[in-house]
Amino acid sequence: MRKYLLLPALLAVFLTLSCTGNKADTPAAAADAAPQYNQVATIKDIMDTMIDPAADYIWESVGTEVSAAGTVEKMPRNPEEWKLERQNGMILVEAANLLMMPGRKVAAPGDKSANPGIELSPEEIEALIAKDRPQFIKLAQNFQKAAIDQLKAIENKDVPEMMRTGGEIEPACEACHKVYWYPNDPFYKTQEAEASTPEKK
């Protein structure tokens, strides 16, 4: 007799679990479960505290240094140095994701351009990003791809490849900077003028 009394109770439990599972699959429930980001850092903060130091570390850790004392081939030479190399490579990759997060401000309120007339103000940069955000995302993704290639070279301990991929990171950065940060730089103005001038035969 007891086994028959248990059947309705078990059925009620299964129905409750089923309804709960279906509710969690609804768009409203998914939205409620979405993480709420607390974006403290601005794009400028990410550049100053993450991207610039990490890129500089990698660029300065490999290469050939010639001095009066002779020629020195610079590269990581022990596990600790390779660990630091990978840490900085990882920072570059993940910093690109932080740049692409929606809602992030360019700079803190009151920040000014260091070189007015050449560098745009934070407000001008923010307006350009808002005007064509897909382009900003594409440029950030190009930078991230170069950083991922760099990280792979580091993990393979492939120094020549690290030098090659390191050389791709800077132009990926500049491709974004010359659009949003200093489009009025005379250097880029000269480059654009030369590129648009037909070659004389």
Backbone as ProteinMPNN parsed JSONL, in Angstrom:
{"seq_chain_A": "MRKYLLLPALLAVFLTLSCTGNKADTPAAAADAAPQYNQVATIKDIMDTMIDPAADYIWESVGTEVSAAGTVEKMPRNPEEWKLERQNGMILVEAANLLMMPGRKVAAPGDKSANPGIELSPEEIEALIAKDRPQFIKLAQNFQKAAIDQLKAIENKDVPEMMRTGGEIEPACEACHKVYWYPNDPFYKTQEAEASTPEKK", "coords_chain_A": {"N_chain_A": [[0.813, -1.201, 0.0], [1.996, 1.262, 0.718], [3.768, 1.896, -1.348], [2.122, 2.804, -3.397], [1.109, 5.136, -2.366], [3.325, 6.76, -2.462], [3.715, 7.369, -5.136], [2.092, 9.637, -6.205], [3.34, 11.738, -4.797], [6.012, 11.662, -5.694], [5.567, 12.214, -8.399], [4.664, 14.842, -8.234], [7.019, 16.128, -7.397], [8.724, 15.726, -9.634], [7.303, 17.189, -11.582], [7.506, 19.758, -10.526], [10.301, 20.218, -10.646], [10.635, 20.084, -13.405], [9.151, 22.307, -14.314], [10.606, 24.348, -13.118], [13.068, 24.11, -14.454], [12.308, 24.764, -17.075], [11.569, 27.432, -16.745], [14.012, 28.633, -16.207], [15.127, 28.605, -18.665], [14.003, 30.621, -20.12], [14.082, 33.753, -21.973], [13.89, 36.017, -20.261], [14.751, 35.019, -17.803], [17.333, 34.324, -18.474], [18.387, 36.844, -18.981], [18.261, 37.937, -16.422], [20.17, 36.38, -15.22], [22.476, 37.241, -16.391], [25.798, 38.511, -16.119], [26.593, 41.424, -14.215], [28.607, 43.981, -15.039], [31.142, 45.854, -13.41], [32.513, 48.498, -14.387], [35.358, 49.98, -13.807], [37.827, 50.876, -14.802], [38.924, 53.064, -17.399], [39.256, 53.343, -21.018], [41.672, 54.651, -21.426], [42.915, 54.085, -18.96], [43.259, 51.291, -19.211], [45.006, 51.192, -21.356], [47.236, 52.559, -20.243], [47.91, 51.089, -17.916], [47.936, 48.391, -18.533], [48.148, 47.523, -21.366], [50.275, 49.117, -22.569], [52.53, 48.732, -20.666], [52.77, 45.891, -20.791], [53.231, 45.344, -23.518], [55.613, 46.79, -23.893], [57.321, 45.361, -22.193], [57.523, 42.887, -23.525], [58.542, 43.651, -26.041], [61.027, 44.664, -25.272], [62.316, 42.474, -24.276], [63.243, 40.682, -26.112], [65.505, 40.418, -28.865], [68.314, 41.98, -30.549], [71.055, 43.421, -29.044], [73.398, 45.871, -29.444], [76.449, 47.09, -28.37], [79.292, 48.949, -27.055], [80.464, 47.035, -25.563], [79.951, 44.741, -26.871], [77.909, 42.317, -28.676], [74.686, 41.368, -27.734], [72.322, 38.848, -27.474], [69.058, 39.138, -26.776], [66.684, 37.425, -24.846], [64.207, 35.371, -23.191], [65.55, 33.297, -20.621], [65.228, 31.466, -18.609], [62.934, 29.494, -16.564], [61.405, 31.296, -14.972], [61.617, 33.752, -16.309], [60.384, 33.094, -18.717], [57.863, 32.625, -17.737], [57.083, 35.196, -16.913], [57.067, 36.384, -19.396], [54.945, 35.056, -20.639], [52.85, 35.869, -18.964], [52.674, 38.62, -19.561], [52.078, 38.465, -22.268], [49.55, 37.28, -22.122], [48.146, 39.281, -20.828], [47.979, 41.227, -22.852], [46.312, 39.952, -24.721], [43.874, 39.59, -23.289], [43.325, 42.187, -22.502], [42.435, 43.359, -24.803], [39.835, 42.355, -24.984], [38.7, 43.752, -22.854], [38.783, 46.357, -23.844], [36.816, 46.197, -25.786], [34.429, 45.919, -24.446], [31.079, 46.939, -24.095], [29.967, 50.234, -23.208], [32.184, 51.23, -21.88], [34.059, 53.99, -20.771], [36.102, 56.473, -22.401], [37.962, 58.092, -21.036], [38.595, 59.405, -17.721], [36.29, 61.721, -16.151], [37.036, 65.106, -16.77], [39.606, 64.666, -17.691], [42.098, 65.728, -19.975], [43.316, 66.362, -23.316], [46.721, 65.644, -23.963], [48.181, 66.809, -25.941], [46.805, 69.133, -27.422], [45.159, 69.819, -30.509], [46.65, 68.048, -31.961], [46.324, 65.541, -30.683], [43.126, 64.145, -30.077], [40.423, 65.211, -27.939], [39.15, 63.446, -25.02], [36.332, 63.444, -25.212], [35.909, 63.855, -27.938], [37.095, 61.561, -28.998], [35.436, 59.61, -27.899], [33.051, 60.237, -29.189], [33.698, 59.611, -31.836], [34.091, 56.838, -31.663], [31.513, 56.039, -30.92], [30.151, 56.78, -33.196], [30.977, 55.003, -35.188], [31.077, 52.239, -34.15], [31.385, 49.474, -34.931], [33.718, 49.592, -36.534], [35.642, 50.318, -34.637], [35.57, 48.037, -33.004], [36.46, 46.122, -34.838], [39.115, 46.98, -35.298], [40.152, 46.649, -32.727], [39.92, 43.893, -32.536], [41.725, 43.115, -34.507], [44.09, 43.927, -33.313], [43.987, 42.187, -31.123], [44.226, 39.704, -32.395], [46.881, 39.822, -33.33], [48.113, 39.87, -30.838], [47.372, 37.363, -29.85], [48.741, 35.682, -31.613], [51.295, 36.396, -30.854], [51.297, 35.435, -28.212], [51.078, 32.674, -28.678], [53.555, 32.206, -29.88], [55.214, 32.756, -27.72], [54.441, 30.734, -25.928], [55.37, 28.559, -27.333], [57.996, 29.004, -27.11], [59.405, 30.21, -29.162], [61.604, 32.193, -30.341], [62.396, 33.701, -32.755], [59.847, 33.813, -33.971], [58.482, 35.201, -32.021], [59.668, 37.699, -32.284], [58.831, 38.357, -34.842], [55.983, 38.401, -34.608], [55.785, 40.265, -32.613], [56.474, 42.505, -34.02], [54.154, 42.898, -35.409], [52.291, 43.787, -33.65], [52.615, 46.519, -32.974], [51.936, 48.057, -35.413], [49.253, 47.263, -35.509], [48.247, 48.469, -33.237], [48.725, 51.166, -33.884], [47.069, 51.487, -36.077], [44.604, 51.835, -34.959], [45.055, 54.012, -33.226], [45.656, 56.162, -34.959], [43.234, 56.71, -36.041], [41.464, 57.284, -33.93], [42.854, 58.56, -31.845], [45.106, 60.341, -32.5], [44.48, 61.621, -35.145], [45.171, 63.958, -36.385], [47.87, 64.153, -36.457], [50.82, 65.377, -37.893], [52.578, 63.578, -39.112], [51.016, 61.4, -40.005], [49.342, 62.785, -41.687], [51.112, 63.546, -43.682], [51.831, 61.036, -44.664], [49.342, 60.203, -45.734], [48.99, 62.113, -47.717], [51.134, 61.537, -49.413], [50.44, 58.971, -50.192], [48.171, 59.452, -51.699], [49.126, 60.835, -53.823], [49.834, 60.598, -57.24], [52.347, 58.485, -58.636], [55.215, 59.704, -60.281], [56.265, 59.042, -63.541]], "CA_chain_A": [[0.0, 0.0, 0.0], [2.831, 2.449, 0.831], [4.389, 2.241, -2.636], [1.153, 3.541, -4.207], [0.997, 6.476, -1.794], [4.512, 7.519, -2.836], [3.702, 7.755, -6.557], [1.667, 11.023, -6.426], [4.335, 12.669, -4.254], [7.144, 11.69, -6.625], [5.123, 12.889, -9.621], [4.631, 16.278, -7.947], [8.403, 16.594, -7.367], [9.216, 15.773, -11.014], [6.65, 18.302, -12.267], [8.087, 21.0, -10.006], [11.637, 20.355, -11.222], [10.485, 20.34, -14.83], [8.711, 23.689, -14.487], [11.722, 25.209, -12.742], [14.048, 24.06, -15.536], [11.805, 25.505, -18.223], [11.603, 28.853, -16.422], [15.396, 29.109, -16.296], [15.509, 28.691, -20.064], [13.329, 31.739, -20.775], [14.961, 34.916, -22.174], [13.885, 36.896, -19.088], [15.608, 34.41, -16.782], [18.717, 34.432, -18.954], [18.805, 38.234, -18.775], [18.477, 38.119, -14.995], [21.39, 35.674, -14.842], [23.636, 37.851, -17.053], [26.65, 39.213, -15.148], [26.591, 42.88, -14.236], [29.999, 44.408, -14.948], [31.454, 47.107, -12.727], [33.641, 48.996, -15.175], [36.068, 51.051, -13.113], [38.883, 51.381, -15.677], [38.605, 53.65, -18.695], [40.146, 52.872, -22.083], [42.983, 55.219, -21.128], [43.488, 53.3, -17.864], [43.67, 49.988, -19.729], [46.212, 51.423, -22.155], [48.358, 52.978, -19.394], [48.283, 50.142, -16.859], [47.991, 47.012, -19.004], [48.655, 47.296, -22.724], [51.603, 49.712, -22.769], [53.598, 48.035, -19.933], [52.938, 44.508, -21.253], [53.868, 45.376, -24.837], [57.003, 47.235, -23.716], [58.093, 44.26, -21.608], [57.783, 41.882, -24.558], [59.431, 44.22, -27.059], [62.369, 44.872, -24.721], [62.88, 41.223, -23.768], [63.839, 39.917, -27.211], [66.153, 41.237, -29.886], [69.783, 42.04, -30.541], [71.536, 44.674, -28.462], [74.802, 46.087, -29.81], [77.079, 48.179, -27.619], [80.765, 48.894, -27.07], [80.87, 45.798, -24.889], [79.715, 43.607, -27.759], [76.544, 42.03, -29.109], [73.96, 40.499, -26.801], [71.025, 38.382, -27.949], [68.125, 39.197, -25.645], [65.587, 36.47, -24.896], [64.01, 34.708, -21.893], [66.543, 32.228, -20.506], [64.933, 30.537, -17.517], [61.483, 29.339, -16.407], [60.775, 32.49, -14.401], [61.535, 34.757, -17.37], [59.343, 32.653, -19.653], [56.583, 32.82, -17.051], [56.769, 36.624, -17.025], [56.767, 36.638, -20.812], [53.582, 34.574, -20.899], [51.916, 36.734, -18.238], [52.491, 39.855, -20.315], [51.37, 38.115, -23.498], [48.155, 37.046, -21.772], [47.552, 40.594, -20.54], [47.649, 41.877, -24.121], [45.158, 39.269, -25.328], [42.652, 39.841, -22.544], [43.06, 43.633, -22.483], [41.636, 43.659, -26.002], [38.437, 42.103, -24.616], [38.256, 44.859, -22.002], [38.556, 47.516, -24.716], [35.608, 46.004, -26.588], [33.223, 45.849, -23.627], [30.226, 48.113, -24.301], [29.744, 51.123, -22.07], [33.418, 51.703, -21.243], [34.407, 55.364, -21.076], [37.442, 56.678, -22.943], [38.823, 58.63, -19.981], [37.869, 59.898, -16.551], [35.799, 63.095, -16.293], [38.035, 66.138, -16.519], [40.857, 64.396, -18.405], [42.293, 66.563, -21.156], [44.326, 65.916, -24.274], [48.076, 66.093, -23.624], [48.677, 67.605, -27.071], [45.652, 69.649, -28.172], [45.45, 70.147, -31.901], [47.139, 66.805, -32.566], [45.526, 64.488, -30.056], [41.736, 64.513, -29.83], [39.987, 65.18, -26.545], [38.383, 62.228, -24.715], [34.966, 63.567, -25.719], [35.952, 63.667, -29.395], [37.374, 60.141, -29.235], [34.228, 58.86, -27.558], [32.069, 60.488, -30.249], [34.115, 58.845, -33.021], [33.819, 55.417, -31.394], [30.059, 55.854, -30.952], [29.702, 56.984, -34.579], [31.245, 53.798, -35.978], [31.589, 51.255, -33.19], [31.891, 48.267, -35.594], [35.106, 49.79, -36.955], [36.46, 50.253, -33.425], [35.64, 46.621, -32.616], [37.313, 45.427, -35.82], [40.507, 47.341, -35.039], [40.535, 45.99, -31.474], [40.07, 42.462, -32.836], [42.986, 42.967, -35.241], [45.132, 43.989, -32.277], [43.931, 40.96, -30.332], [44.774, 38.606, -33.21], [48.342, 39.937, -33.269], [48.512, 39.493, -29.482], [47.22, 35.905, -29.727], [49.888, 35.104, -32.336], [52.458, 36.623, -29.988], [51.196, 34.509, -27.082], [51.408, 31.326, -29.178], [55.015, 32.144, -30.059], [55.798, 32.692, -26.375], [54.196, 29.404, -25.372], [56.235, 27.625, -28.072], [59.388, 29.444, -26.877], [59.932, 30.448, -30.503], [62.076, 33.584, -30.285], [62.214, 34.392, -34.043], [58.428, 34.085, -34.184], [58.127, 36.27, -31.083], [60.113, 38.961, -32.872], [57.965, 38.656, -35.986], [54.648, 38.762, -34.147], [55.92, 41.524, -31.886], [56.476, 43.56, -35.025], [52.799, 43.096, -35.92], [51.454, 44.404, -32.626], [52.671, 47.988, -33.044], [51.061, 48.608, -36.459], [47.851, 47.022, -35.149], [47.903, 49.54, -32.29], [48.721, 52.456, -34.576], [45.91, 51.541, -36.975], [43.511, 52.367, -34.139], [45.439, 55.318, -32.691], [45.609, 57.238, -35.957], [41.827, 57.006, -36.329], [40.735, 57.784, -32.772], [43.635, 59.301, -30.852], [45.796, 61.504, -33.084], [44.327, 61.669, -36.608], [45.726, 65.207, -36.896], [49.328, 64.101, -36.388], [51.409, 65.704, -39.204], [53.219, 62.394, -39.706], [50.009, 60.655, -40.747], [48.867, 63.658, -42.762], [52.114, 63.439, -44.752], [51.675, 59.703, -45.251], [48.112, 60.175, -46.528], [49.216, 62.941, -48.91], [52.027, 60.8, -50.315], [49.722, 57.819, -50.719], [47.185, 59.902, -52.674], [49.804, 61.493, -54.939], [50.259, 59.636, -58.27], [53.782, 58.398, -58.857], [55.684, 60.233, -61.578], [57.047, 58.072, -64.328]], "C_chain_A": [[0.855, 1.262, 0.0], [3.417, 2.865, -0.518], [3.429, 3.047, -3.502], [0.96, 4.956, -3.681], [2.169, 7.357, -2.201], [4.454, 8.039, -4.267], [3.221, 9.184, -6.783], [2.694, 12.033, -5.92], [5.532, 12.8, -5.179], [6.789, 12.424, -7.907], [5.113, 14.399, -9.413], [6.035, 16.866, -7.938], [8.957, 16.736, -8.771], [8.611, 16.941, -11.782], [7.224, 19.637, -11.824], [9.463, 21.249, -10.598], [11.577, 20.693, -12.686], [10.1, 21.785, -15.087], [9.836, 24.66, -14.157], [12.767, 25.26, -13.834], [13.596, 24.857, -16.733], [11.858, 26.999, -17.985], [13.001, 29.425, -16.576], [15.831, 29.287, -17.729], [14.867, 29.877, -20.775], [14.295, 32.895, -20.949], [15.039, 35.82, -20.957], [14.81, 36.349, -18.005], [17.068, 34.512, -17.182], [19.244, 35.845, -18.746], [19.101, 38.512, -17.313], [19.791, 37.492, -14.548], [22.645, 36.293, -15.456], [24.467, 38.617, -16.024], [26.55, 40.722, -15.314], [28.028, 43.357, -14.013], [30.119, 45.739, -14.216], [32.71, 47.664, -13.377], [34.26, 50.208, -14.488], [37.091, 51.698, -14.052], [38.303, 51.979, -16.95], [39.511, 53.032, -19.755], [41.562, 53.394, -21.843], [43.669, 54.45, -20.004], [44.028, 51.958, -18.357], [44.935, 50.122, -20.568], [47.417, 51.688, -21.248], [48.838, 51.891, -18.441], [48.443, 48.703, -17.334], [48.701, 46.882, -20.345], [50.058, 47.855, -22.916], [52.697, 48.984, -21.986], [53.848, 46.614, -20.438], [53.641, 44.467, -22.607], [55.331, 45.785, -24.721], [57.867, 46.111, -23.149], [58.479, 43.248, -22.695], [58.768, 42.421, -25.59], [60.87, 44.339, -26.555], [63.056, 43.575, -24.284], [63.511, 40.36, -24.85], [64.454, 40.873, -28.226], [67.655, 41.178, -29.754], [70.219, 43.408, -30.055], [73.029, 44.802, -28.735], [75.332, 47.287, -29.036], [78.599, 48.046, -27.722], [81.268, 47.604, -26.44], [80.675, 44.573, -25.768], [78.248, 43.445, -28.096], [75.894, 41.036, -28.143], [72.612, 40.137, -27.415], [70.079, 38.308, -26.749], [66.969, 38.235, -25.873], [65.371, 35.902, -23.493], [64.933, 33.49, -21.795], [66.29, 31.259, -19.36], [63.416, 30.476, -17.329], [60.773, 30.587, -15.886], [60.614, 33.581, -15.469], [60.483, 34.38, -18.411], [57.95, 32.83, -19.037], [56.148, 34.28, -17.141], [56.395, 36.992, -18.457], [55.324, 36.235, -21.12], [52.545, 35.441, -20.186], [51.628, 38.013, -19.015], [51.791, 39.609, -21.651], [49.889, 37.917, -23.246], [47.441, 38.363, -21.471], [47.136, 41.286, -21.828], [46.395, 41.275, -24.742], [43.87, 39.663, -24.616], [42.325, 41.322, -22.438], [42.236, 44.046, -23.694], [40.158, 43.413, -25.737], [37.881, 43.239, -23.762], [37.971, 46.107, -22.83], [37.218, 47.413, -25.435], [34.328, 45.949, -25.775], [32.378, 47.096, -23.822], [30.093, 48.934, -23.029], [31.006, 51.66, -21.433], [33.744, 53.117, -21.71], [35.84, 55.455, -21.606], [38.402, 57.141, -21.854], [37.95, 59.12, -18.832], [37.379, 61.321, -16.792], [36.886, 64.106, -15.935], [39.371, 65.893, -17.182], [40.919, 65.222, -19.676], [43.332, 65.936, -22.085], [45.681, 66.468, -23.879], [48.65, 66.99, -24.707], [47.505, 68.118, -27.907], [46.051, 70.083, -29.577], [45.987, 68.959, -32.668], [46.342, 65.631, -32.02], [44.105, 64.998, -29.818], [41.437, 64.485, -28.331], [39.249, 63.868, -26.28], [36.965, 62.266, -25.266], [34.913, 63.339, -27.228], [36.204, 62.204, -29.748], [36.118, 59.309, -28.994], [33.158, 59.031, -28.64], [32.409, 59.702, -31.507], [33.821, 57.358, -32.843], [32.32, 55.145, -31.496], [29.527, 55.95, -32.379], [29.88, 55.729, -35.422], [31.873, 52.748, -35.075], [32.06, 49.962, -33.871], [33.332, 48.409, -36.071], [36.046, 49.713, -35.76], [36.648, 48.809, -32.983], [36.567, 45.855, -33.555], [38.789, 45.72, -35.565], [41.01, 46.702, -33.745], [40.738, 44.498, -31.687], [41.356, 42.194, -33.616], [44.167, 43.005, -34.272], [45.166, 42.693, -31.471], [44.504, 39.771, -31.104], [46.3, 38.631, -33.181], [48.848, 39.513, -31.893], [48.404, 37.985, -29.266], [48.37, 35.194, -30.442], [51.157, 35.249, -31.502], [52.459, 35.632, -28.825], [51.539, 33.077, -27.498], [52.911, 31.167, -29.352], [55.717, 32.035, -28.709], [55.638, 31.289, -25.796], [55.028, 28.336, -26.074], [57.717, 27.931, -27.869], [60.129, 29.644, -28.201], [60.342, 31.913, -30.618], [61.957, 34.297, -31.632], [60.752, 34.733, -34.318], [57.928, 35.169, -33.216], [58.525, 37.632, -31.65], [59.223, 39.348, -34.046], [56.59, 39.125, -35.528], [54.675, 40.053, -33.322], [55.914, 42.715, -32.828], [55.107, 43.825, -35.614], [51.895, 43.807, -34.918], [51.44, 45.924, -32.755], [51.825, 48.56, -34.179], [49.582, 48.363, -36.194], [47.375, 48.078, -34.154], [47.759, 50.87, -33.026], [47.532, 52.595, -35.532], [44.7, 52.115, -36.253], [43.822, 53.785, -33.668], [45.265, 56.429, -33.719], [44.189, 57.566, -36.407], [41.18, 57.738, -35.16], [41.539, 58.693, -31.849], [44.297, 60.538, -31.457], [45.706, 61.499, -34.611], [44.921, 62.934, -37.218], [47.25, 65.257, -36.819], [49.911, 64.388, -37.777], [52.059, 64.513, -39.897], [52.228, 61.617, -40.558], [49.43, 61.482, -41.884], [49.805, 63.569, -43.963], [52.004, 62.097, -45.453], [50.463, 59.637, -46.169], [48.297, 60.969, -47.815], [50.084, 62.212, -49.913], [51.308, 59.617, -50.971], [48.719, 58.226, -51.808], [47.804, 60.588, -53.884], [50.257, 60.45, -55.966], [51.779, 59.658, -58.456], [54.14, 58.931, -60.236], [56.545, 59.191, -62.272], [58.187, 58.771, -65.06]], "O_chain_A": [[0.491, 2.244, -0.648], [3.546, 4.057, -0.796], [3.875, 3.898, -4.273], [0.681, 5.874, -4.452], [2.024, 8.578, -2.277], [5.083, 9.05, -4.579], [3.893, 9.916, -7.51], [2.898, 13.073, -6.547], [6.017, 13.905, -5.426], [7.606, 13.171, -8.446], [5.506, 15.153, -10.303], [6.237, 17.981, -8.417], [9.592, 17.742, -9.086], [9.307, 17.613, -12.543], [7.411, 20.541, -12.638], [9.766, 22.368, -11.01], [12.372, 21.497, -13.173], [10.657, 22.427, -15.978], [10.003, 25.676, -14.832], [13.305, 26.329, -14.124], [14.398, 25.556, -17.352], [12.156, 27.764, -18.902], [13.168, 30.561, -17.02], [16.78, 30.02, -18.008], [15.17, 30.113, -21.945], [15.238, 33.026, -20.168], [16.108, 36.34, -20.637], [15.554, 37.097, -17.369], [17.937, 34.756, -16.344], [20.405, 36.032, -18.38], [20.052, 39.22, -16.983], [20.448, 37.984, -13.631], [23.759, 35.919, -15.089], [23.913, 39.294, -15.157], [26.436, 41.227, -16.431], [28.595, 43.164, -12.938], [29.291, 46.634, -14.389], [33.828, 47.346, -12.972], [33.742, 51.321, -14.581], [37.208, 52.923, -14.095], [37.327, 51.475, -17.506], [40.43, 52.281, -19.427], [42.537, 52.667, -22.033], [44.87, 54.187, -20.078], [45.12, 51.54, -17.97], [45.826, 49.275, -20.504], [48.488, 51.117, -21.451], [50.036, 51.778, -18.183], [49.021, 47.879, -16.625], [49.73, 46.214, -20.45], [50.946, 47.139, -23.381], [53.719, 48.638, -22.579], [54.995, 46.173, -20.509], [54.54, 43.654, -22.821], [56.195, 45.199, -25.374], [59.009, 45.928, -23.571], [59.628, 42.811, -22.766], [59.715, 41.733, -25.97], [61.818, 44.141, -27.315], [64.243, 43.58, -23.959], [64.233, 39.411, -24.546], [63.977, 41.992, -28.416], [68.197, 40.42, -28.949], [69.801, 44.433, -30.595], [73.825, 43.961, -28.317], [74.733, 48.362, -29.048], [79.116, 47.149, -28.389], [82.365, 47.138, -26.747], [81.171, 43.491, -25.452], [77.438, 44.334, -27.832], [76.476, 40.01, -27.791], [71.854, 41.014, -27.828], [70.281, 37.514, -25.83], [66.353, 38.222, -26.938], [66.29, 35.954, -22.675], [65.084, 32.741, -22.76], [67.065, 30.324, -19.163], [62.691, 31.31, -17.871], [59.662, 30.896, -16.316], [59.585, 34.254, -15.518], [59.775, 35.245, -18.926], [56.986, 33.145, -19.735], [54.982, 34.568, -17.414], [55.51, 37.816, -18.687], [54.583, 36.971, -21.772], [51.48, 35.716, -20.739], [50.477, 38.439, -19.116], [51.008, 40.44, -22.11], [49.057, 38.332, -24.054], [46.272, 38.538, -21.818], [46.055, 41.872, -21.894], [45.524, 41.996, -25.228], [42.888, 40.029, -25.26], [41.156, 41.681, -22.296], [41.433, 44.975, -23.618], [39.311, 44.173, -26.207], [36.729, 43.64, -23.926], [37.02, 46.836, -22.546], [36.557, 48.425, -25.668], [33.24, 45.935, -26.349], [32.898, 48.207, -23.726], [30.105, 48.398, -21.921], [30.919, 52.481, -20.52], [33.709, 53.405, -22.906], [36.681, 54.612, -21.295], [39.523, 56.644, -21.757], [36.73, 59.232, -18.958], [37.993, 62.058, -17.564], [37.568, 63.969, -14.92], [40.201, 66.8, -17.244], [39.915, 65.394, -20.368], [44.121, 65.086, -21.673], [45.789, 67.635, -23.5], [49.504, 67.834, -24.433], [47.242, 67.59, -28.987], [47.129, 70.634, -29.799], [45.808, 68.863, -33.882], [45.767, 64.84, -32.767], [43.908, 66.142, -29.409], [42.124, 63.812, -27.562], [38.769, 63.237, -27.221], [36.449, 61.251, -25.734], [33.986, 62.708, -27.735], [35.603, 61.671, -30.68], [35.782, 58.423, -29.779], [32.445, 58.083, -28.969], [31.515, 59.182, -32.175], [33.354, 56.698, -33.772], [31.902, 54.148, -32.084], [28.559, 55.274, -32.729], [29.042, 55.42, -36.269], [33.049, 52.41, -35.216], [33.056, 49.389, -33.429], [34.094, 47.444, -36.017], [37.12, 49.117, -35.847], [37.754, 48.403, -32.628], [37.367, 45.032, -33.108], [39.62, 44.813, -35.611], [42.158, 46.264, -33.673], [41.629, 43.9, -31.084], [42.005, 41.167, -33.413], [45.114, 42.227, -34.391], [46.238, 42.165, -31.172], [45.19, 38.927, -30.527], [46.939, 37.59, -33.025], [49.893, 38.871, -31.786], [49.24, 37.392, -28.584], [48.91, 34.214, -29.929], [51.987, 34.341, -31.45], [53.497, 35.059, -28.492], [52.21, 32.356, -26.76], [53.478, 30.127, -29.015], [56.7, 31.306, -28.572], [56.583, 30.726, -25.243], [55.356, 27.314, -25.471], [58.584, 27.222, -28.379], [61.303, 29.3, -28.341], [59.524, 32.77, -30.952], [61.454, 35.42, -31.663], [60.448, 35.808, -34.835], [57.05, 35.958, -33.565], [57.787, 38.607, -31.504], [58.899, 40.522, -34.227], [56.088, 40.14, -36.011], [53.72, 40.829, -33.33], [55.42, 43.791, -32.49], [54.899, 44.856, -36.252], [50.86, 44.361, -35.289], [50.384, 46.549, -32.659], [51.048, 49.483, -33.932], [48.741, 49.162, -36.606], [46.232, 48.529, -34.222], [46.794, 51.605, -32.817], [47.048, 53.703, -35.765], [43.872, 52.798, -36.856], [42.956, 54.659, -33.706], [44.783, 57.513, -33.39], [43.962, 58.576, -37.073], [40.436, 58.698, -35.36], [40.959, 59.516, -31.141], [44.078, 61.654, -30.986], [46.723, 61.387, -35.296], [45.155, 62.989, -38.425], [47.851, 66.297, -37.09], [49.543, 63.72, -38.743], [52.089, 64.445, -41.126], [52.537, 61.221, -41.682], [49.067, 60.939, -42.928], [49.361, 63.521, -45.11], [52.072, 62.018, -46.679], [50.544, 59.078, -47.262], [47.824, 60.561, -48.876], [49.822, 62.251, -51.115], [51.533, 59.303, -52.14], [48.445, 57.452, -52.726], [47.111, 60.891, -54.855], [50.981, 59.518, -55.617], [52.406, 60.717, -58.434], [53.462, 58.65, -61.224], [57.417, 58.56, -61.676], [58.953, 58.122, -65.772]]}, "name": "protein", "num_of_chains": 1, "seq": "MRKYLLLPALLAVFLTLSCTGNKADTPAAAADAAPQYNQVATIKDIMDTMIDPAADYIWESVGTEVSAAGTVEKMPRNPEEWKLERQNGMILVEAANLLMMPGRKVAAPGDKSANPGIELSPEEIEALIAKDRPQFIKLAQNFQKAAIDQLKAIENKDVPEMMRTGGEIEPACEACHKVYWYPNDPFYKTQEAEASTPEKK"}
